[in-house]
Amino acid sequence: MLGLGVVGSGVATSLQRKAVLLENLLGRPLELRSILVRDPTKERPVRLPAGTLTSDPAVVLDDPDVNIIVELLGRVDPAHKYICRAIRNGKHVVTANKDVLALHGSAILGLALEHNVDLYFEASVGAGIPLVGSFRQALVANEIQSLHAIINGTTNYILTRMVREGLDFEVALKSAQRLGYAESDPRNDLDGEDAAYKLAILASLAFHFKVEPSDVYREGISSLKPADFRYAGEFGYAIKLLAVGKRDGNKVELRVHPVLINQDHLLAGVNDVFNAVRVQGDLMGEALFYGRGAGSKPSSSAVVADIVDAAHNINSGVSNRIPFGYRSQLKLRPIGEVVSRSYVRLWVADRPGVLAQIAHIFGNQTISIAACVQKETNSATQGAEIVILTHPAREDSLQGALSEVARLVSVHEVASHIRIEDFH
């Protein structure tokens, strides 16, 4: 095993506690031979036999008696290098590393096929939620039409606190950091990068289409204000950071950003650190996968399951039993072509004619206004806060309208723009 952090310790503990169960399943024992760590003398939360820990990668990667390498280091380097080295040494690899999979998954899968070994990565997205296996096996008869996923527990916890308690973003973030749900440097979570990497993996599996993280349009949650949650609730919506993959003909749109979801939808009720993925297929219709998307126990559940799967294949003398490849001739849909309804919050001069100016600009961009409500006034600035809901419109038209509106002398601030996600 490579790494003995939170997940690694959970995996080691599970292998020890469930040794008899796993041996009965496999007909032979699983032996945890060695674990690569930075400091073998450091105190660990799991008791291991003397000599198990090593700081020398060769002890783990080059041992001819080791059949399976479990990579739990995180980040890209040196994890990517070690995974490739293990495969070239003829070892099956289990990893929970979303970064390596999103950036190098295609090449690594090809390398595994070349060396007649398997690559397993169930824990890379959604921890213990069975997503990867479902896409590779249970859902293969379906043409997947859409994915809608809440796949970052940190941001979902922050959004839950903001709506429940009316907290400012910074206060909710500090709470998440105190509880260990957010890192000291949480930018990868807050700006949508973590969710974009996970969506790249899921979309590759769902649409059989090579997706790079850079293909995913993303926005974060740091600009959201308590007023947005309050007004969204009044209109019957919840706010979530959603990863969206949709196929329409030969085009796929891939995006991660805050959205308004109808409060009656199942995804609107996914709160705190929980994750959920809604999948729409042509045969099965709609399915929802739900559970804890991070943590030692859920992640170790997925990792140990992958180890057992690899061991079954070794027992049977097979590999690449479920081959993976990119078969779709799909193209990315640019974000400007995406069509959605929108919520827009503006601070404007509190005087006659302002709404007519804004409506004229929207109309020129072929954007139809569904509702416009004045929410607050500020006597000190002689300003009024208005909220606009639009009918479906192209993203480039909406952005063009907002840019033009922002230049009006009578508009103090375009305070918020959040897309409304409709499920079909």
N, C-alpha and C positions, 0 to 999 in steps of 0.2 A: 504494500500500500504506500502511496505517496501522500504524505500529509497526515497530521493527527490533531487537527483543529476541532472545532465544534462538531462538524459532520463526521470527520474521521474518527473522533472518539466515540460518537454514536454508533458508527459501523463496527468498530472493534468490540464495543460492549455487546452489540447485538449478535455478532458472530460467536462470542463467548457464551452468552446466556442461552442462545438457541442452537448450540452445537449439536445436541442430540436430535432435535427436530430436523435440522438441516441434513444431518447424516442419514436419518431415516428416509428423507425425501430423495437423496442422491444415491444412497447405497454405499457411500464412502465418505470419509470425513473431509471437511474443509480446514486446512491448516493456514493460519495467518503467520507466514514465515518471517517477514521482515517489514519494517515501516521506516520510510525516509522522513527524518525531521531535521530541523536546524541544530537543535541542542538535545542530544540524547540524555543529558543529566537533569533536564528540567522536570519538575514535578508534574505528573499527568493525572487527569481525572479517572483514568482507566488503568487497572493493574494488568501488567503484561509480563510474560516470562522473560527472564534475564537474557539479554542479547538480541531481543526483538528490534530494538530501536537502533538506527544507524544514521549517520550524516553523509554516507557515501552512496551516491545514486547507483553505482555499479553493483552494490550488494543486492539491491532490489531488482534493477532492470536487466542485469546480465546473468542472473542465477538460472542455470539450465533446468532446475527442478521446479521453477515457478511457472505456472500455467496462465495465471490471470493477474494483471496489474490493475489496481484501483487507484485512479488519480483524483485526489481531493485537495490539490494545492490552491486552486483558484488562480485568477489572472491568466494572462496568455503565456508569459515566460517565467520560469522555464518549462511550464506544463506542456506546451505544445511540443517542444523538443523531446521531452521525456516520453510523451505518448507515441510519437513517431519512432523513437528508439525501441520502445517496447514492442511495437508492431513488427518492426524489422527483425527483432529477435524471436518472432513467431509466437508472441503472447497475445491472448485476448485482452482487451482493455475495457474497463468500466470507468466512466467519468461523469462528474456532475458539473463540468465546466462549461457554462453557457458561452463565455467569451471565446474560448477555443473553437467550440462547435459552430458558433455564428460566423466566425471569421475564416475558419479553415476546415469546416466539416466536410465539404465535398472532397477535398484532397485527401483527408484522413480516411474517409470511407473508401476511396479508391485505393489507398495504400493497404488498407485492411483486406480488401478483395484480392489485391496482388499477392499478399502474403498468406492468404487462406486462413485468416483469423477474423474475429468479430469485434465490432465496436458497439458498446452499449452506452446509452446516455439518457435514461429515463429521468434521472434526478436533475437534469440540466434546466428543465422548465417545470415549474409547479411542484417541485419537491416530490411529495408522496402521491400527488394526484396522477393517476395513470393516463397520461396524455400521449407520450411518444409511442408506447406500445399500442395504444388504441389506433393511432393514425397508421402505424406500420402493419397492423393486423386486422383489428375488428372493423375498421371503417374503409377497407380497401375497395369494397364494392361500390362505394359512394363517390360521386363527383361532388367534392366539397364546394359549396357555394359561398359560404362566409364563415369567418371566425370573429367573435367578439370576446375579448379577454380582459379580465382584471388580474394582472400577473405581477404586480409589485406590491408586496405587503406593506412596505414603508409608506408609500404614498396613500394607500387605501386607509391605513390607520390615521394618517394626518387629516385626510378628508373627512373621515368619520368623526374625529374630534371637532373639526371646524363646524360641521353641520349640527352635531348634537349639543355643543356647548357654546356655539357662536364665537369660537376662538379665532384670533388672528393667526395667519400662517406661521409666523415666527414662534409664537407661543406653543402651537401644536407641534411644531418641529422639535422644539426643546424637550417637550414631553416624550416624544418618540425616541429621542436620543437618551434621555434618562432611563427609559425602560429597555434600552438595547435594541429597539426596532429600527433605529436609524444610526448610520455610522457617524463618526465625528466629522467626516467630510462626505456629506450625503448627496453630492451633486449628481452622481450617476443615476440615483433613484429619482431625484426631484426633477431633473430635466428630461426624463423619459428614456434615457439611454438604456437602462437595465431592461425595461419593457420592450424596447425596440430590438435588442439582441434576442430576447426570448421570442418575439413575434417572427423574427427572421428564421429561427429554427422551426417554429410551428408552421409558418407559411410554406417553407420548403417541403415539409412533410405533407401538408394538406393539398398543395397545388402541384406537387411534383415539378417545382420550378425553382431554379437556383436564386436564392435571395441573399443579398448582402445587407448587413446592418445599415449601410449608407443608403440603401433603397427605401428605407422606412422614413417617412416624414414624421417629425416629432416636435411636440411642445411640452413644456413642463407645467407644474402646478403653482409655482411661486407667485404668480401674478393674481391668483384668485383671492377675493376678499369676502369677509362675512356677509356683505350685502348680496353678493351673487348667490350664496346658499339660501339666504332668506327669500330673495325674489324667486329663485328657482322653485323653492317649496311652495310659494304662493301660486305658481303656475302649474304645480303638480309634477315637478321634476326633482330628481336627485342629480348630484354632480359626481362623476367618477373619472379617473384617468383610465381610458379605454384603449386597448390595442385592437385595431380593426384590420382585417384582411377580407376583401370582397372580390369575387370573380364575376365579371360581366363580359360574356363573349370571350374574346382572346386577350382581355386586359384584366390586370389585378391592381387594386389600390391597396396600399399598405401605409398605415398611419397610426401614430400614438399621440393622443392629446386629451385634454379634459373634454367631456361631453355632458350634455343634459340627457338623462334617461327618464322615461316615464316611471313614476314611483310604483306603478303596478307591475313593472317588469321584474323578473327574478334577479337580474343583475343589480338592480337598485338596492336590493336587500343584502348584498354581499358587503360586510362591514369589517372593521378592525383589520387584522393582518391576514384575513382569509383571501384566497384566490378563487376565481371561477372562470371557466371557458365555455362559451356557448358555441356550438358547432351546428351548422345547417348543411344537410346533405340531401341529394336528390332522392334517395331511397328511404332513409331513416327519418327525414324531417329534422326536427330540432332536438338536440341533446345538450345537457348542461353537466359539466364536470366541476366539482366543488370540493374544497378542502384547504388545509393549511399549506401555503406555498413556500414555506421556509422552515428552518429549525432542524435540530439534531434528529429527532425521532422520525418526522415525515421524510426527510432526505435519506436517512439510513434505511428506511423501509424500501425506497426505490433502489438504492444502491445494492442492498443485499438481494433483492429480487433479481437484479441484473446479474449478480454473481452466480446465483443459482441457475439462471438461464444459461449462462456461459458454461457452467459445470455440466449441465445436462447435455449440451452440445459436445463437450469434450468426451463425456461418457459414450455418446452415440457415434462419435467419430465424424461429426458434420460441422460445417461452418457456413456462414452466409446463407443460412436457411431461409431468411427473409431478405432478399437483396433490395438495395435501395438505389434509385436512379432518378434523374431528371428527364421526364418524358414529355412534359407540356411545352408547347411552343407559344408561351404567353409573353405579354409585354406589360411593363409597368404603366399604370395610369398616373400622369403627373398630378400633383395635388391641386393645381389650378383647374383641372377638369372634374374634380370631385363635386358632386351635387349633394347639398344638405340644407336643412333649415338652420337658422341661426338665432341666437340670443345676443343682443347688443345693448350695452349699458353706456349712456352718455351723460356728461355734465354740460349743460348748455345755458346760454343767457335766458333769463326768465322774462321773455317779452314776446309779443305776437309775431307770427310769421316764421319763427325758427323751425317749427315742425314742417311747415310747407317747403322750406328750403331743403331740409333733409329728405323729405318724401320725393321731391323732384329729382334729387341726385340718385336715390335708389331706383326710381322709375326709369331714369336714363340708362341704368345698368341692367334693366329688365328684372329687377328684384321687387317682388310683391310683398308688401307689409301686411302681416296677419294680425298684429296687435301692437298698440303703442300706449304705454301707461306712464303718467308722471308719478314718481315715487316720493321724492324729497325736494325741499327747497332750502337754499342757503341765503339768508338775507344779507350776510356780510359781503358775499360775492355777487349777489343778485343772480344766483344760478339756480337751475332746476335739474334734477336727475330724472332722466327718462329711460325706460326700458322698451326695446323694440324686439318683437318676434317676427321672423320672416317666413315666407313660404319657401319651398326648395329653390335653391339658386346655385349656380356654379361658384366655386371658390374664387376664381380670378375676378369674377364680377363683383362679388362681395368685398374682396380686398380693395378693388378699384374704388368702390363706393365709399368705403371707410377712409381711404386715403384722401378722397375729395372732401368728405365731411369734416375730417380733421383740420383741413385748411380754412374752413369757414370761420370768420371772425366771431360769429355767434356761438361757436362750439368751443367750450373750455377744455374738454378732454374726452377722447374715446377711451372710456375706463375699462371696458371688458368686451371681448367677443368670444363666445363659446358656441361650438356647433351642437346641434340637437341630433342625436342618433335615433333613427327610426328603424325598427326591425320588421322585416317582411318574410 
